[in-house]
Amino acid sequence: MLIRNKIILQTTSLILIFFFSLWMTPQATANSLFGDFTVKDEIRLGKEFDKMVRSRLPVILDPQIDGYVKNLVDRIAKHIPPQPFPIKATVIRNNAMNAFAVPGGYVYVYTGLILNMKHEAELAAVIGHELAHVSLRHVARRMEKMKMVSFASMLGTLAGMLVGIAGGGSNMGNLGSAIAMGSMGGAKSAYLNYTQENEREADHLGMNYLVAAGYNPESMVDGFKVMKQRQWHISNTNIPTYLSTHPGLDSRIGYLEDRFKRMPPEYFKRKNDDAAFFKVQTLIRARLTSPDVALAHYLAIPENKRTCLDHLGLGIVYSRTKKYKLAEQEFNKARALCPSDTLILREQGRFYFTIGKMDKASPLLREAYLRNPRDVMALFFIARIEGVRKNYKQAILTMRRVAEMVPHDQEIHYHLGRMLGESGHYFQAHAQLAYAALYGHDIKQAQFHLKKAEGLAKTKKQRAELKKLQETINPKPPEEEGKGKLE
């Protein structure tokens, strides 16, 4: 229930650069967008790009991580001018210290950025900077000055590049990387000429958003300093994308520090509130990074200085590596230090579920959910326990609530489908398994379950559900949804 796509891409940071290079193709067409890139075009293009990102990159769906980032983006977005589109945030599993925004209000934050920042305010500063690019429509205005290929051609080429990078074999992956690298020189040069001119504007406006959202303005400079420091810990071939596409950190730190002199002193007395931020960092480090790297991080902390979150992280890592006795010890230490922490209650309950101790898992998960009714993960495992106990009526009811809260998660629909099948509801079972396959990007399997569901739909309600399923799995192509500039 964590990731839409489990393919881990080493070259995902090239996608945005290649995305721009497609727009800079000198080919002229009858449907050229030159000089007339409207807000409607921007919205549609962003939507299609987002579909490609979600189908090819490992998008994080864990409600605690995804929800935290969305809330943080929303907190800052409240202070930008009204936009003709909603701001939509997505978390991508990637170690690069990066965040970027594309036309249409889509903001993407990498887990590497979250993990490497020291405080929430520093992460908020980067997000504020990206939202400044959105509100100023920097990308859209740049595109208005470029000759464009047709919408269909652009999306087709981008799709081909994404398939190449994410291909199953190493040759396909290398080919996709080579294609992206081949286009990188000219695209990056043109983009940097643009960003050199506009980064200062985004920094200052982003600082305004950061301060308006209640953060200490020094956090933006602190975040830049973290990025500058991190570039010396990695090879030249893997510099964080944020450094390569957002250059000139020294000068940017300088002019931002000069601006501090003109700000009210009370702004600099604001304290960090990192409780939620540290919990999200713990989940990312313990669950989503290499177990060896995570274990080394926690073991480097002296025993007498470990917090309850440090013990929680160790418990999760030991559980991942099947060292269950050590895991249980660490979970107990975490709960002893923070007995009412809902994340610790949930994760220890999840651990006991993993090793088959339902009698220990159930009370912990239920307490976690009672203390925090927004904890979808706790509810997910509560439903699974009911399923294991063959209390299918309650299990299905609970899992449907989970599916309503996180509608596009493969694992949720898979387990709901299994429960429905085991309880004899075969039409519903195949329908849910079709959704699970679709959200797992297995179209062949989705079509298989759709066919099964078609043969089982008997009632009016089932036929209505079937029609919705058919439209979801076999949507109309973009050109049939509406005629416009971007065709």
N, C-alpha and C positions, 0 to 999 in steps of 0.2 A: 504493500500500500504506500510505497515511498516514491517509486519512479515509474513514469509512463513508459520509458524505453530504457532497457538495461544496457544498450550499446554504449560503451564509454569511448568517446572520441578524443583523440589526441590533437586533432586539427580543427576543433570547433571555433577557435578564435579567428580563423581565416574567413569565416562565413560572412561576417558583416562587410569586410573589405571587398570580397568578391561580389557581394550584393550591390555595392556601389559601382563596381567595375561594369556590371551588366548595364546599369543605367548610362554609363559613359560610352557605350558602344556607338561608333560613329554612324552606324547604319540608319538611314532615313526610311520611313515607311509612310503609307497613306494615313496611318493612325498615329503619327508622331505626336508626342506630348510636348514638343518643344515650345516653351514660353507659356504653357497653359496647364500647369499641374494644380488642379483644384483641390479643395478640401475633400470633396467626394472621392476624387481619385486617391488621395492620400489615405483615406479610411479604408478603401477597398484593397489597396496595395498592402497596407499594414496587416489587414485581416488575412490575406493570402500568404504573406510571409510568415505570420504567426502559425498558420496551419502547417507550413513546412517545418518550422522549428519544432513544433510539437510532435510531428511524425518522425523526425530524424534525430533529435537531441534528447538526452536523458533529463526530462523535466521532473522536478520534485513535486510530488503531490501530498507528501506528509503534511497533514493539516497544521501541525504545530510550526513547521518551518515555513510552509507556503503562506499560512495565515499571518504569521509574524511579519514577513516581508511585505505582504499586501497592506497590513495595517500601518506599517512604517511609511510606505509609499503614499498611502492615503493621508496620513498625518501631514506630510510635507505638501502634497498636491492641493490641500485645502487653501494654500496660500499662493498658488499660481493664478494668473488671470483665467476667467472662464474659457474653456476649450470647446471646440465643436465636436469633441469625442471624449468618451470616458478614458481615464488613465488605467491601464491594465498591467499588473505586475506578474512576472513569472520567474521562478527560481530554476536555474540550470545547474546540474551536477557537473562541475568542472573546476579544476584546481587553480585556474588562472584568476588573478586579482582583477576582475573586470565587471563592468556593468555598461549597458548601452541601451539606447532608445532608438526606435525606428518610426517612420511616419505612421500616423493613426493613433498615437498614444501608447504604444507597446513598449514596456520597460522590462529589460532582462537583467537579472542579478545572478552572478556566479557564486557558487558555494565557497570558492576560494577567496573571494572578496570578504564574505562574512567571517570566514575562519581566521583570516589574517589581521583583521582590524582589532584594535584593543578595546574599543568602546562603541556602543550603539551610535553615539553622536558622529563618529568618524564615518560609519556606514551611511548615516543620514546625510552627511555632507556630500558623498559621492552621488547619492540618489538625487539630492537637490541640484547638483551640477547637471545631471542628465535631464531632469525635469526642466531646467532652464533651456536646454537645447530644444526640448519639446515645445515649450511656450513661445520661444522665439522662432520656431519652425525653420531652424537652420538647415536641416536636411532637405525639407521641402523647397525652400527658397533656392538652395543649391541646384536641386533637380530642375527647377524652372529654367535654369540657364544652360541646361545640357540637352543635347539631342538624344531622344529616347528610341528604343526599339518598341515594338508592340507589346502589350500586356501579356498576351499568350506566349510570345516568344521569350520574354523575360522570365516568366514563371517556369516555362519549359526548360530553359537553360539552367536556372537555379535548381530546379528539381533534379536535373541530371547531375549537377555538381554535388548535391547533397547525397544522392544515391552512391556516387563514386566514393565519397569520403566514408560513408557509413556501410559500404559493401561488406559482405560476409567474409570475403577472402582478403589476404594481405595485399595481393596485387591490385584489387579494386581500390583498397584504401590508399595505396601508394599512388595510384593513377589519379584519384580524386584530389589528393594532396598536391600532386604535380600540376594539375589543371589550375587549382587555386593559386599556387605559387607563381605559375606562369603569368597570371593576370595581375599579380600583386604589385609589381613595380610601378606601372603607370597609374593604377588605381590609387595606390597608397600615396603617391606623390601629389596627385591632384587633390586627394582628400586632405592631406596635411597642409597644403597651401590654404585651403579653406579653414581648417581647424586652427591653424596658427593665428588666423585673423579673428576667429570667433571664440576661442577658448576663454579669453579674458572676460568677454561679455558674459559667458555662461558661468564663469567663476563668481563674478560679482553678483549676478542675479541669483545664482544658487546660494550664495552667502545670505542674501536677503531672505530666501525661503527658509534656510536653516535657522536663522535667528527668529523669524516669525513663528516657527514651529516650536520654539522654546529651548533650543540648544545653544550651547556656548559656541561663539563664532570661531574660537581657537581650534575647534574640532576639525575644520576643513584643512587647516595647515597641518594639524597632527596627522590626519589621514594621508596627506600628500607625503609627509615625512616617512610614514610607514611604507608607502609604495616605493619611495626612493631607496629606503634601506633594503627592501626585499629584492630589488633588482640585482643586488650583489650576491644573493644566495642561490641564484639559478644560472644556468648556462645561457650564453648569448643567443642560442637557438630557441630558447623557451622563455624569453622575457615576457612578463605579464602583459596581456593585450592592452590593458589600461595605460601602461607606460609607453607602448609603441604607438598607440593611436592618439594619445593625449600628451604631447611632448612639452618640454620646457618647464619641468617642475621647479627648478631653482628660481627662475624669474617669477613664476606664479606664486610661490611661497613668499617671495619678497614683496610683491605689490599687495598681497593680502595682509601681510603683517603691517605694512604701511597704513592700510585702511583701519586697522585696529585702533590707531591713535585717535581716530575721529568717532569712535563708538562710545556709548555710555558705559561707565565702569561696571554697572550692575550686570551687564551681559556676561562679563567674565567671571562672575560669582556663581553662575549656574553649575550645578553638580550633575554628574553622570548618574543615571538610573539604568543599570545594566542587568537587572534581574532576568528579564525575558531574553535579552541578548545572549547572556551566558548560557542559558538553557538551550537555546537554539545552537550555539556553538558546540555544546556538549553532544547534542544529537548528531550534528554534521560530522564532528571529529570521530565519535565512537562508532557510528553506524555507517558512514558513507566514505570514510577514508580507509586506506590500507590498515588492517589490524596491527601489523608490525609497527607502522608509523604512529598510530594512535597509542599503542601500548608503550612505546618508547617515550612519548610525551608525558603520559601519566606517571610512569615509573621514575621519571626524572624529578618529580616533585617529592620532596621528603615526606615520609609517612605522617609526621606530626603537623605538616602544613597543608595536607590535602583537605579540600572542602567536601561537602556532601556531593557536589556535582562531580568532583574528581573521582570519588568512590563510585558514583553512578556510572561515569564513563568507563572506569575499569571493569565494572560489572558487565556492562554491555559488550566490551571487547572480549572479555573472557568467555561470555556466552557465545559470541560469534565463533570463537576458536574451540568451542566445545570443552572448555575447562570449567565444568559446571560447579564443582565444589568451590573453586576460587571465586567464581561469579557470585554464588550465593553469599559468600562471606562479604564481598564488596557491597552488594545490595543491602545487606543487613547493616553494614557500617554507615552507608548513606542514609538509611532510614533512621538509624540511631541519632545521627546528627540533625536531621531535618524530618522528624516523624510525620508531619502533616503536609509535606511537599507533594503536590498531586502528580508531578512528573515522575518522581521516584516511586510513588505508589503504583503508578501505571506500568512503568518499566519493569518493576519487580514482578508485578502480576503477569506481564507479558513473558517474562523469563520463565515463570512457573508453568505457564501455558505451553511454552516451547518444549519443556522437558516432561510434559504430560501430568503435572501435578495440579489438576483442576480444582481440587478442594482448597489449595493454597492460593491459586490464581484468582478465583472468583471473588473472594472478599476484598482483595486488594484492588482489583479493577472496579468493583462496585463502589468502593469508598472513593477512589479517584474520580469516578464519574459523578458521584453525589457532590463532591467538593467542587468539581468543575464540569458542569453539564455541557460545555462546549468541547470537551475532550472527545473527539470523534474516534481516535484510536482506541481509547478505553472501551467505548461502546462497540467498536468492531470486534474486539476480543471477547467481550461479554456475549455477543451474538454467536461467535464461534464456539464458545464453551457450551451454550445451549444446544448448538448443533451436534457437538460431540456427545452430549448427553441424550441426543435424539428427541429433545423437546422442540420439534420442528416448528410448531405454531409460533412459539415465542421467538425462536431463532430467526425465522423468516421476517416476522414483524419488526424485530430489532434491526436486522440487516437492511431492510428496506429504508428505515430511518437513516441509517448510515449512508446508503446510496443517494438519498435525497440531499444529504449534506455535502457529499463528495461524489458528484454524478458521473465523472469520467474516469474512475479508477478501475483498472483491469481486475485487480485482485478482489475487490468488493463484489463486482458482478459475477466473478467466477465462483466465489463461495456461496453467493445467493443462488446461483444456478444449481450448484451441487445440492444445496439444501432442498430446493424445490424438486429436483429430480428424485432425491432419496425419499421425499414425502409423497411422490406420485403425481406432482403437478408438472406434467411433461411439456406442455406448450410453454408455460412460463419458464421452465428450466432451460429449454433451447433458446428462448428469447434472451434470457440473461447471459447465457454462454455466448450467444452471438455478439452481444454488447462487449463482453469480456474480450473476445477475440478481436473485435474492431478496435478497442482501446489499447490492445496489445499489438496492433498493426499487423495482425495475421488475417488478411482479407479472405484468403482461401477458407480458413476455418470459420470465419464469420459467415461466409456464404453457405457453408455446410449446415450450420445451425439455423440459419435463416430458412433454408429449404425444409429442414425438419419442422420448424415452427409453422411454415406455410401448410404443411400436410396435417397439422394438429389443430389449426384455428377453426373452431366450430361456432362459438357464440359471437354475438354482435360486438361485445367488449373485446374479445380476443382478436377479431378482425380489425378493429380500430387500433389495437396495440400493434398488430402485425403491420398495418400501413405505416405507422410511425417508425417501426423498425426498418422497413424497406426503404423509406425515405432517408433514414440515417445512414444505412449501409451503402445505398446507391443514390447519393445526392445528385441533383442536376449539375452539369458542368457550369463553371462561372459564366460562360457566354450566354447561357439560357436563363440566368437569374436576373439579368437586366442589361440593357445596352448602354454603353457609356464610353467615355474617352479611352479608358484603359482596356481596350479590346484588341 
